[in-house]
Amino acid sequence: MSEAVSPLASPFPALPAIAGVTPRIVRAGYKDWGRCDLTYVELIEGTAVAGVFTRNVCCSSEVELGRQNVKQGKARALVVNAGNSNAFTGYRGREAVEQIMEQVADHLGCGREEVFVSSTGVIGVPLPKDKARAGVEAALTAHPCGWEDAARTIGTTDTFPKGATASAMIGDVKVHFSAIIKGSGMIAPDMATMLGYVFTDAAVDPAFLQQCLSASADATFNCITVDSDTSTSDTVLAFATGAAGNAPLVSFESAGADAFAAALQSVCRELAHLVVKDGEGAQKFIEVAVTGAVSDASARKVGLAIANSPLVKTAIAGEDANWGRVVMAVGKAGEPADRDRLSIGFGGVWAAKDGQPLADYDEAPVAAHLKGREVRISVDLGLGQGRATVWTCDLTHGYISINADYRS
């Protein structure tokens, strides 16, 4: 992880241990760094799994195999490699992933399709099979670790470890969630080098777990962007051990299903926000709220056009209330919009309404708002009931510095 911590960083929360989940970390040496870079999480038999993955067509073998294996709904282990994304590495990359899966499966006595692998880091370098084998061998018997150590180990350009927790009542049984994520740059998930993992002790049917995770991802991970780039490796997996002993959730007709789904979405939203707050070079966390669109989907496209605009992001970095740049981004989104109905504001103060600057607009409170760490941009299209909220960060010279030196 970077030594310079994001000014938007949050302290790592106290995540509860999840019954049936045992995380371990070791140093495989995928890069020349003096820290652990391989995370191994063992799961009890009967653990359900769901996943959402990048739609980048140049994805890694880890994504291809994960997308295929998640369909069978069972998991016994997770292995995460940091420092090497193993993407764009052909048959050698796939062989490395299959080797890891087979090695862990042999140890646990399970099918290799129950072993999930993720890798993150530099693209185009095959994961070294000798280091992978030795690292996994050490991880299988390493001492269990805490969630913060696991979160640090999966990071690359991250400046702080990221985690989230929640709980829900299913009947008279309290179930718990602990989740970790890595991500800082190449962030514009189109899902379903961001990797997220949610662990719960709830008993959940795999198909229902997938339904809940897909819906949560759509409302959270698919509503964030740092730089508009969709990684070759983006993955979010949810594992449910069933150790809490609740009556299994099989659909939204099951008692407690709504509470479970709400808790899962809350965890995903917190993880998504943490990724944006650690955006490479980020100094400000930006929320873009769009209302009055012809549909929710249209509102999100408009919101992402604003959030991905280098001109908008640099204006916020410079604390400049240049609402003309927001107008530009709305107009380029390719969605229905009417210049003469458009309203734009910052921090709860409207700067323009119905296509015109407000005659009594006072920029002083807006300027004060833009000096803060969290900035809100409001856009009302005046066309319908569609609404969406997306989150991004500002664009500073720090982003250039980090990525110009990424491989060195």
C-alpha positions in Angstrom: 0.0 0.0 0.0 1.0 3.6 -0.6 2.7 5.4 2.3 0.8 8.6 1.6 -2.7 8.0 3.0 -5.7 9.6 1.3 -7.1 12.6 3.2 -10.5 10.9 2.8 -9.4 7.7 4.6 -11.6 6.1 7.3 -10.3 4.1 10.3 -10.7 0.4 9.7 -13.9 -0.7 11.4 -14.1 -3.5 14.0 -15.3 -6.4 11.8 -16.7 -9.5 13.6 -15.3 -12.9 13.0 -17.7 -14.9 10.8 -18.4 -18.5 11.8 -17.2 -20.8 9.1 -14.7 -18.3 7.7 -10.9 -18.5 8.4 -8.6 -15.9 6.7 -4.9 -16.3 6.5 -2.1 -14.3 4.8 1.5 -15.0 3.6 4.1 -13.4 1.4 4.4 -15.1 -2.0 6.8 -12.4 -3.4 4.8 -11.5 -6.5 6.6 -8.1 -6.3 9.7 -6.8 -4.6 7.9 -5.6 -1.6 8.3 -6.4 2.1 4.8 -7.4 2.9 2.2 -10.2 2.5 0.6 -10.4 -0.9 -1.4 -13.6 -0.8 -4.7 -14.0 1.1 -6.3 -17.4 1.6 -9.8 -17.7 3.1 -11.0 -21.1 4.0 -14.8 -21.7 4.1 -16.8 -24.5 5.8 -18.6 -27.1 3.7 -22.0 -25.9 2.5 -21.0 -22.3 2.0 -23.1 -20.6 -0.7 -21.4 -18.2 -3.1 -22.6 -15.5 -5.5 -20.5 -13.2 -7.7 -20.5 -10.3 -10.1 -17.7 -9.7 -12.5 -16.3 -7.2 -14.9 -17.7 -7.0 -18.4 -14.3 -6.0 -19.8 -13.8 -8.5 -22.7 -10.1 -8.6 -22.1 -10.7 -10.1 -18.6 -8.3 -12.4 -16.7 -8.6 -16.2 -16.5 -9.5 -15.6 -12.8 -12.6 -13.8 -13.9 -13.5 -16.3 -16.7 -13.2 -19.3 -14.3 -14.9 -17.4 -11.4 -17.8 -16.5 -13.7 -18.1 -20.1 -14.7 -17.7 -21.7 -11.3 -20.1 -19.4 -9.4 -23.0 -20.9 -11.3 -22.7 -24.1 -9.2 -23.3 -22.0 -6.0 -20.8 -23.6 -3.7 -17.4 -22.5 -2.3 -14.7 -23.8 0.0 -11.9 -21.3 -0.5 -10.8 -18.0 -1.8 -7.3 -17.1 -2.9 -6.3 -13.5 -3.7 -3.0 -12.6 -5.2 -1.7 -8.9 -5.1 0.9 -7.4 -7.3 0.1 -9.3 -10.5 -3.3 -9.2 -12.2 -2.4 -12.2 -14.4 -4.5 -10.6 -17.1 -3.6 -10.7 -20.8 -1.3 -13.7 -20.1 -2.8 -16.4 -22.3 -2.5 -20.1 -21.5 0.3 -19.5 -19.0 -2.0 -17.3 -16.9 -4.8 -19.8 -17.0 -2.5 -22.7 -16.0 -1.4 -20.7 -13.0 -5.0 -20.2 -11.8 -5.9 -23.9 -12.4 -2.8 -24.9 -10.5 -3.9 -22.8 -7.5 -7.4 -24.2 -7.7 -6.2 -27.8 -7.8 -3.7 -27.3 -5.0 -6.3 -25.9 -2.6 -8.9 -28.5 -3.7 -6.6 -31.3 -3.0 -5.9 -29.9 0.4 -9.6 -29.5 1.3 -10.9 -32.6 -0.5 -13.3 -30.6 -2.6 -13.9 -29.9 -6.3 -11.7 -27.3 -7.8 -14.7 -25.4 -9.0 -15.3 -24.6 -5.3 -12.0 -22.6 -5.1 -12.2 -19.0 -6.3 -9.1 -17.1 -7.3 -8.6 -13.3 -7.8 -5.4 -11.5 -8.9 -4.7 -7.8 -9.0 -1.8 -5.7 -10.1 0.2 -5.2 -13.3 -1.4 -6.5 -16.5 0.5 -8.6 -19.0 2.8 -10.6 -16.7 1.9 -14.2 -16.1 1.5 -15.2 -12.5 4.7 -17.1 -11.6 3.6 -20.7 -10.9 6.5 -21.5 -8.6 5.8 -18.5 -6.3 2.1 -19.3 -6.4 2.6 -22.9 -5.4 5.0 -22.0 -2.6 2.8 -19.2 -1.4 -0.4 -21.3 -1.4 1.4 -24.1 0.4 2.5 -21.7 3.2 -1.0 -20.2 3.3 -2.8 -23.5 3.9 -1.2 -23.8 7.3 -0.6 -20.2 8.3 -2.0 -18.8 11.5 -5.4 -17.2 11.0 -5.4 -13.4 10.7 -7.8 -10.5 11.4 -9.8 -8.8 8.7 -7.6 -5.7 8.7 -4.5 -7.7 7.8 -6.5 -9.5 5.1 -7.7 -6.1 3.7 -4.1 -4.7 3.6 -2.8 -7.8 1.9 -5.2 -7.6 -1.1 -4.3 -3.9 -1.8 -2.0 -2.5 -4.5 -2.1 1.3 -4.9 -4.6 1.5 -2.1 -3.6 3.9 0.7 -5.6 2.5 3.5 -7.4 -0.9 4.2 -11.1 -0.9 3.6 -13.8 -2.9 5.4 -17.5 -2.7 6.3 -19.9 -4.6 8.5 -23.6 -4.9 9.1 -26.1 -7.2 10.8 -29.7 -8.3 10.3 -32.4 -10.2 12.1 -33.8 -13.3 10.4 -36.6 -14.4 12.6 -35.0 -14.5 16.0 -31.5 -15.1 14.7 -29.0 -12.3 14.3 -26.7 -12.7 11.2 -23.5 -10.8 10.6 -21.6 -9.5 7.7 -17.9 -8.7 7.4 -16.5 -7.4 4.1 -13.2 -6.2 2.6 -12.4 -4.5 -0.6 -9.4 -3.1 -2.6 -9.5 -0.5 -5.3 -8.1 2.9 -6.0 -7.6 3.3 -9.7 -9.0 1.8 -12.9 -12.4 2.1 -11.3 -15.6 2.2 -13.3 -17.2 -1.1 -12.4 -19.4 -2.5 -15.1 -20.5 -5.6 -13.4 -22.3 -7.3 -13.0 -8.4 -3.7 -10.4 -11.6 -3.6 -7.8 -11.8 -6.8 -5.7 -14.5 -7.1 -3.0 -15.5 -9.9 -0.7 -18.5 -10.2 1.6 -18.8 -12.9 4.2 -21.9 -13.7 6.2 -22.9 -16.5 8.6 -26.5 -16.4 7.2 -28.0 -19.4 5.6 -29.0 -18.4 2.1 -29.9 -20.3 -1.1 -27.2 -19.6 -3.7 -29.7 -18.4 -6.3 -31.3 -15.9 -3.8 -27.8 -14.8 -2.7 -27.0 -14.1 -6.4 -30.2 -12.1 -6.8 -29.4 -9.9 -3.8 -25.8 -9.4 -4.7 -26.6 -8.4 -8.3 -29.2 -5.9 -7.1 -26.8 -4.5 -4.5 -24.0 -4.2 -7.1 -26.3 -2.4 -9.5 -27.1 0.2 -6.9 -23.6 0.7 -5.5 -20.6 -0.6 -7.3 -22.1 0.2 -10.7 -22.7 3.8 -9.5 -19.1 4.7 -8.7 -16.2 5.9 -10.9 -12.7 7.1 -10.4 -11.4 7.4 -13.9 -14.0 5.7 -16.2 -11.8 2.7 -16.7 -13.3 -0.8 -16.3 -10.7 -3.2 -15.0 -9.8 -6.5 -16.5 -10.2 -8.1 -13.0 -13.2 -6.5 -11.2 -14.8 -9.1 -9.0 -17.2 -9.0 -6.0 -18.0 -12.3 -4.3 -20.4 -13.0 -1.5 -20.0 -16.1 0.7 -22.8 -17.3 3.1 -21.7 -20.1 5.5 -25.1 -20.8 7.0 -23.4 -21.2 10.4 -25.9 -18.8 12.1 -28.5 -21.4 11.9 -31.4 -19.3 10.6 -34.1 -20.7 8.5 -32.6 -20.6 5.0 -33.5 -17.6 2.8 -34.7 -18.8 -0.6 -36.7 -15.8 -1.9 -38.1 -12.5 -0.8 -41.0 -14.4 0.6 -38.7 -15.9 3.3 -39.0 -14.2 6.7 -36.1 -11.8 7.2 -35.2 -11.7 3.5 -35.8 -7.9 3.2 -33.6 -7.3 6.2 -30.8 -9.5 4.8 -30.9 -7.8 1.4 -30.9 -4.3 3.0 -27.9 -5.2 5.1 -26.0 -6.6 2.1 -26.7 -3.4 0.1 -25.6 -1.3 3.0 -22.2 -3.2 3.2 -21.8 -2.9 -0.6 -22.5 0.9 -0.5 -20.0 1.5 2.2 -17.3 -0.5 0.3 -18.1 1.4 -2.9 -17.7 4.7 -1.1 -14.4 3.7 0.4 -13.0 2.8 -3.0 -13.9 6.3 -4.3 -12.5 7.9 -1.2 -9.2 6.2 -2.0 -9.3 7.2 -5.6 -5.7 7.7 -6.9 -4.8 11.3 -6.0 -8.3 12.0 -4.6 -8.8 15.0 -2.4 -12.5 15.3 -2.5 -15.4 12.8 -2.5 -18.2 13.9 -4.9 -21.8 12.9 -5.0 -23.8 13.6 -8.1 -27.5 13.4 -7.6 -29.7 13.5 -10.8 -33.4 13.9 -10.7 -36.1 14.7 -13.2 -34.9 12.2 -15.9 -37.1 10.2 -18.1 -36.0 7.0 -16.3 -33.7 5.9 -13.5 -31.4 4.3 -16.1 -31.2 7.6 -18.0 -30.5 9.5 -14.8 -27.6 7.2 -14.0 -26.1 7.6 -17.5 -26.3 11.4 -17.0 -24.8 11.1 -13.6 -21.9 9.1 -14.8 -21.2 11.5 -17.7 -20.8 14.2 -15.1 -18.8 12.1 -12.7 -16.4 10.9 -15.5 -15.9 14.4 -17.0 -12.2 15.5 -16.5 -13.4 19.1 -16.8 -15.9 18.7 -14.0 -13.5 16.7 -11.8 -10.7 19.2 -12.3 -13.0 22.1 -11.5 -13.9 20.5 -8.2 -10.2 19.9 -7.5 -9.7 23.6 -8.1 -12.8 24.5 -5.9 -14.3 26.3 -8.9 -18.1 26.3 -9.1 -18.1 26.2 -12.8 -21.6 24.9 -13.5 -21.1 25.4 -17.2 -19.0 22.2 -17.2 -21.9 20.3 -15.7 -24.1 21.6 -18.4 -21.6 20.3 -21.0 -21.5 16.9 -19.3 -25.3 16.6 -19.3 -25.5 17.5 -22.9 -22.9 14.9 -24.0 -24.5 12.0 -22.1 -26.6 11.0 -25.0 -29.8 11.0 -22.9 -32.9 13.0 -23.2 -32.3 16.6 -21.8 -33.8 20.0 -22.4 -31.5 23.0 -22.0 -34.4 25.2 -21.0 -35.5 22.9 -18.2 -32.1 22.1 -16.7 -31.3 23.1 -13.1 -27.9 22.8 -11.5 -26.7 23.3 -7.9 -23.8 22.7 -5.5 -24.1 21.8 -1.8 -27.9 22.4 -1.8 -27.6 25.8 -3.4 -29.1 26.2 -6.9 -26.8 28.1 -9.3 -29.1 27.8 -12.4 -32.8 26.9 -12.8 -34.8 26.2 -15.9 -31.9 26.8 -18.2 -30.8 30.1 -16.8 -28.5 31.4 -14.1 -30.4 32.6 -11.0 -30.5 36.4 -10.8 -29.9 36.4 -7.1 -27.3 33.6 -7.1 -24.8 34.0 -4.3 -21.6 32.0 -5.0 -20.2 32.5 -1.5 -21.9 29.5 0.2 -21.1 27.4 -2.9 -17.4 28.4 -2.7 -17.4 27.5 1.0 -19.0 24.1 0.2 -16.4 23.3 -2.5 -13.6 23.9 0.0 -14.8 20.8 2.0 -13.8 17.2 1.5 -17.3 16.2 0.4 -19.0 17.9 -2.5 -22.6 17.4 -3.7 -23.6 18.3 -7.3 -27.4 18.4 -8.0 -28.9 18.2 -11.4 -32.6 18.3 -12.2 -33.5 17.6 -15.8 -37.2 18.6 -15.5 -38.4 15.8 -17.7 -39.8 13.0 -15.5 -39.5 11.0 -12.3 -36.2 9.2 -13.0 -33.4 9.6 -10.4 -30.0 8.3 -9.6 -27.0 9.0 -7.4 -23.5 8.3 -8.4 -20.2 8.9 -6.6 -16.7 9.9 -7.8 -13.7 11.9 -6.7 -11.8 14.9 -8.0 -9.0 14.6 -10.5 -5.6 15.9 -9.3 -2.0 15.7 -10.4 -1.6 12.9 -7.9 -3.5 10.6 -10.3 -1.0 11.3 -13.1 2.0 10.7 -10.8 0.7 7.4 -9.5 -0.1 6.0 -12.9 2.9 7.3 -14.7 5.1 5.4 -12.2 2.9 2.4 -11.8 5.2 -0.3 -13.3 8.4 1.1 -11.7 
